[in-house]
Amino acid sequence: MTKGLIFAFHGGPTSFINRVNDVVDQLDDVDLSLLERLCEWSKDNGFVIPMGSLELTVADIQFRLKKLERLELIDFGVRV
């Protein structure tokens, strides 16, 4: 059974915070909401995006996560 998808902040939390400032103009409200959730999950859920926790289509989730990875905000891809 899949619990979710593990992610990490690219370069660690400090690097993530610095990088957000550099790319914030490339993020929309949905991206920012997702980043807020990722920050919560990093503390409360051991850096795991729980299965079924996002109210987006699978295609939109994939697009958003790839966008955040391309902007060097997160690294992801390991299922647990």
Steps between C-alpha positions, in 0.01 A plus 500: 500500500632844410504749786607795287788669323817603680641842418791712619575867484763552232822585683332478840260733680727808495569467130128449439412823682763696308391348168131584551594867499671456164210326325188630678393697190478170307254348749123536496256469790466122458880459507525711814222303667680176412826636642322589822369144525848362425640705788232357731567146381875545550436555871196286565525213255871428461534660155227280351217627279215277618308314231168667423584815694496740206175608340655533153492272200787256464621692193493831691685351798765361267530836320530694827756268658712497183480879487618528861779253430603687183516823702733314742263533796442130566629156406251215486425164355530225759177323594455357846 
